């Protein structure tokens, strides 16, 4: 019983961290830290995918999860246009 509580708390902390990173990317158009900006080329695409992952978990929608994983992958792969 205690293991379920710890896992639940850990997943809530991970979800909260994911939300904060997503909102940061949405508002500022860049990723925080040193490593994430090198990994994520399109922060707003990545952010849309991360927020959709959390929504798909709440709605229990596998198709929305597939779309969100695709957006996250595009955020990593697509080169910025400048």
Secondary structure, 3 states (H helix, E strand, C coil): CHHHHHHHHHHHHHHHHHHHHHHHHHHHCCCCCCHHHHHCCCHHHHHHHHHHHHHHHHHCCHHHHHHHHHHHHHHHHCCCCC
